[in-house]
Amino acid sequence: PARRMLELRLSQGQGVAVSQVLHLRDVTHETEVDEMKSAFLSVAAHELRTPMASIYGFTELLLTRELKPEKQRELLGRIYRQSEAMAAIINELLDLSRLEARQGKDFEFTACNLESLVQEVIRDFKAPDGRSLPKTCWPDEPVMVWVDQQKMRQAVLNVLSNAYKYSPSGGDVWVYLVQREEDGRQVVGV
């Protein structure tokens, strides 16, 4: 019932008894990863297009029109902020590329109280204008995990930023820890 992607290769046999060999390999995982990369690149390109259009438009205004100094300063401020947004997106893409190339070899795992780490991220997070900080719900007992703390902070920050960015009608954002057992192993989620 599950969707599968198979790779087929037909080879000529070298012996007298075997004239052809059909080799099948399950490449479902590799195909799914490629599809996820394509979707991610599509979203990233769209995200880059928005600040780029602003930078292009405001720069064109500055080059083609005589504007009052205060209007010039306002447009330059917008260009600066959009450039920061583009730099952040590009840095995220580079981080992802670096992680993939190194295949996790640059992780520095340590034991960490996950609740404390997430609370630090929330404390340092600046909610968008007009929005309150996220509501939280913590378990009674500490949740200890084995993670690269810096990369975990970045991951939680990305999820938190996306929660504000994509929450419908500016609704409340909740952060909580989930714990359960799967296949005899304890798993934890934020």
C-alpha positions as CSV (number, residue, x, y, z in Angstrom):
1,P,0.0,0.0,0.0
2,A,2.9,2.4,0.6
3,R,4.3,4.3,-2.4
4,R,7.6,2.8,-3.6
5,M,10.2,4.0,-6.1
6,L,12.3,1.3,-7.6
7,E,15.4,1.5,-9.8
8,L,15.8,-1.2,-12.4
9,R,19.0,-2.1,-14.2
10,L,19.3,-4.7,-16.8
11,S,22.8,-6.1,-17.4
12,Q,24.2,-8.6,-19.8
13,G,25.4,-11.7,-18.0
14,Q,29.0,-12.8,-18.3
15,G,28.5,-16.5,-17.9
16,V,27.0,-19.2,-20.2
17,A,24.1,-20.0,-17.8
18,V,23.0,-16.4,-17.2
19,S,22.3,-14.2,-20.2
20,Q,20.8,-11.2,-18.4
21,V,20.6,-9.9,-14.8
22,L,17.8,-7.6,-13.6
23,H,18.8,-5.6,-10.6
24,L,16.1,-3.9,-8.5
25,R,16.9,-1.4,-5.8
26,D,14.4,0.5,-3.6
27,V,15.2,4.2,-4.0
28,T,12.1,5.5,-2.3
29,H,14.0,7.4,0.4
30,E,16.4,9.0,-2.0
31,T,13.5,10.1,-4.2
32,E,11.6,11.5,-1.2
33,V,14.7,13.5,-0.2
34,D,15.1,14.8,-3.7
35,E,11.5,15.9,-3.8
36,M,11.9,17.6,-0.4
37,K,15.0,19.4,-1.7
38,S,13.1,20.6,-4.7
39,A,10.2,21.9,-2.6
40,F,12.6,23.6,-0.2
41,L,14.5,25.3,-3.1
42,S,11.2,26.5,-4.6
43,V,10.1,28.0,-1.2
44,A,13.6,29.5,-0.7
45,A,13.6,31.1,-4.2
46,H,10.2,32.6,-3.4
47,E,11.3,33.9,-0.1
48,L,14.4,35.5,-1.7
49,R,12.3,37.1,-4.5
50,T,10.3,39.2,-2.0
51,P,13.1,41.2,-0.4
52,M,14.9,41.3,-3.8
53,A,11.9,43.0,-5.4
54,S,11.8,45.6,-2.6
55,I,15.6,46.3,-2.9
56,Y,15.3,46.6,-6.7
57,G,12.2,48.9,-6.6
58,F,13.5,51.2,-3.8
59,T,16.9,51.4,-5.5
60,E,15.3,52.3,-8.8
61,L,13.3,55.1,-7.0
62,L,16.5,56.5,-5.5
63,L,18.3,56.5,-8.8
64,T,15.5,57.9,-11.0
65,R,13.8,60.5,-8.8
66,E,14.8,63.5,-6.8
67,L,13.6,62.8,-3.2
68,K,13.7,64.8,0.0
69,P,16.5,63.6,2.4
70,E,14.0,62.2,4.9
71,K,12.3,60.1,2.1
72,Q,15.8,58.9,0.9
73,R,16.6,57.9,4.5
74,E,13.3,56.0,4.8
75,L,13.9,54.1,1.5
76,L,17.5,53.3,2.5
77,G,16.3,51.9,5.8
78,R,13.9,49.7,3.9
79,I,16.6,48.5,1.5
80,Y,18.8,47.8,4.6
81,R,16.1,45.8,6.3
82,Q,15.3,43.8,3.2
83,S,19.1,43.1,2.7
84,E,19.2,41.8,6.2
85,A,16.2,39.5,5.4
86,M,18.0,38.2,2.3
87,A,21.2,37.6,4.2
88,A,19.3,35.6,6.9
89,I,17.7,33.4,4.2
90,I,21.0,32.9,2.4
91,N,22.7,32.0,5.7
92,E,20.0,29.4,6.4
93,L,20.6,27.9,3.0
94,L,24.3,27.8,3.6
95,D,23.8,26.2,7.0
96,L,21.6,23.5,5.5
97,S,24.2,22.9,2.7
98,R,27.0,22.7,5.2
99,L,25.1,20.3,7.4
100,E,24.3,18.1,4.4
101,A,27.9,18.2,3.1
102,R,29.4,17.3,6.5
103,Q,26.6,14.7,7.2
104,G,26.4,15.7,10.8
105,K,30.2,15.4,11.5
106,D,30.3,18.9,12.9
107,F,27.7,18.3,15.6
108,E,28.9,18.7,19.2
109,F,26.5,16.6,21.3
110,T,26.1,17.3,25.0
111,A,23.4,16.5,27.6
112,C,20.9,19.3,27.9
113,N,17.7,20.2,29.7
114,L,15.5,20.8,26.7
115,E,13.0,23.0,28.6
116,S,15.8,25.3,29.7
117,L,17.2,25.6,26.2
118,V,13.7,26.3,24.7
119,Q,13.0,28.9,27.4
120,E,16.3,30.7,26.5
121,V,15.3,30.9,22.9
122,I,11.9,32.3,23.8
123,R,13.5,34.8,26.2
124,D,15.8,36.1,23.4
125,F,13.1,36.0,20.8
126,K,11.5,39.3,19.7
127,A,7.8,38.7,18.8
128,P,6.5,40.6,15.8
129,D,4.9,44.0,16.5
130,G,1.5,43.6,18.1
131,R,2.1,40.0,19.0
132,S,2.7,38.5,22.5
133,L,5.4,36.0,23.3
134,P,4.3,32.4,22.9
135,K,2.3,30.7,25.6
136,T,4.1,27.7,27.1
137,C,3.3,24.4,28.7
138,W,6.1,22.4,30.4
139,P,6.2,18.9,31.8
140,D,6.5,18.3,35.5
141,E,9.9,16.6,35.2
142,P,13.0,17.8,33.3
143,V,13.4,16.5,29.8
144,M,17.1,15.7,29.2
145,V,18.3,15.2,25.6
146,W,21.6,14.6,23.9
147,V,21.9,17.4,21.3
148,D,24.1,20.0,19.7
149,Q,22.8,22.9,21.7
150,Q,23.7,25.6,19.2
151,K,22.0,23.8,16.3
152,M,19.0,23.0,18.6
153,R,18.6,26.6,19.5
154,Q,18.7,27.5,15.8
155,A,16.1,24.8,15.0
156,V,13.8,26.0,17.8
157,L,14.2,29.6,16.7
158,N,13.3,28.7,13.1
159,V,10.2,26.8,14.2
160,L,9.2,29.7,16.5
161,S,9.7,32.3,13.7
162,N,7.6,30.2,11.3
163,A,4.9,29.8,13.9
164,Y,4.5,33.5,14.0
165,K,4.9,34.0,10.3
166,Y,2.3,31.4,9.3
167,S,-0.2,31.3,12.2
168,P,-3.7,32.1,10.9
169,S,-5.0,35.6,11.6
170,G,-2.2,36.3,14.1
171,G,-3.4,33.7,16.5
172,D,-1.6,32.6,19.7
173,V,1.6,30.7,19.4
174,W,2.1,27.8,21.8
175,V,5.4,26.1,22.6
176,Y,5.3,22.8,24.5
177,L,7.4,19.6,24.8
178,V,6.0,16.2,23.7
179,Q,7.3,12.9,25.0
180,R,6.3,9.4,24.0
181,E,7.6,6.0,23.3
182,E,8.0,4.7,19.8
183,D,9.4,1.3,19.0
184,G,10.7,0.9,22.5
185,R,12.6,4.2,22.4
186,Q,11.8,7.5,24.2
187,V,11.3,10.3,21.7
188,V,10.9,14.0,22.4
189,G,9.5,16.9,20.3
190,V,9.2,20.6,20.6
